[in-house]
Amino acid sequence: MPTIKDLETALGSTYKLWKNCIDFTKHVYPEVVEEWNYSGDKFGWSFRLKDKKRVLVYLLPRDKFFKVAFVFGQKATDAIFESPISENIKSEIRSAKVYAEGRGIRVDVKNKSVIHDIEKLIEIKIR
């Protein structure tokens, strides 16, 4: 399991943004549970922010950046399309394959430009 030092090294300047995503989720949903999960050599480690029944947000560390992943049901998907979230993210959700649990997307975080959209996605997911 990665340590804080491992994350700081791997994520570089995006480590602060990683922390911001966690802190924002905790602010919006104080009961959130944190959990590391190892999905095997092909996928590596993921950090999950969960409520009692489901994963709210996945954080996936990469080399000098990370991905934030979500799975949205139809109600949340509809809310996203009605929101001011960027057209790029809306387009990605539209083109995502629909599974029983919803549509999954991953957003690359290489700088702070997508953080506002990620915060809106977290709020919609938690509603």
Secondary structure, 3 states (H helix, E strand, C coil): CCCHHHHHHHHHHHHHHHHHHHHHHHHHCCCCEEEEEECCCCCCEEEEEECCCCEEEEEEECCCCEEEEEEECHHHHHHHHCCCCCHHHHHHHHHCCEECCEEEEEEEECCHHHHHHHHHHHHHHHC
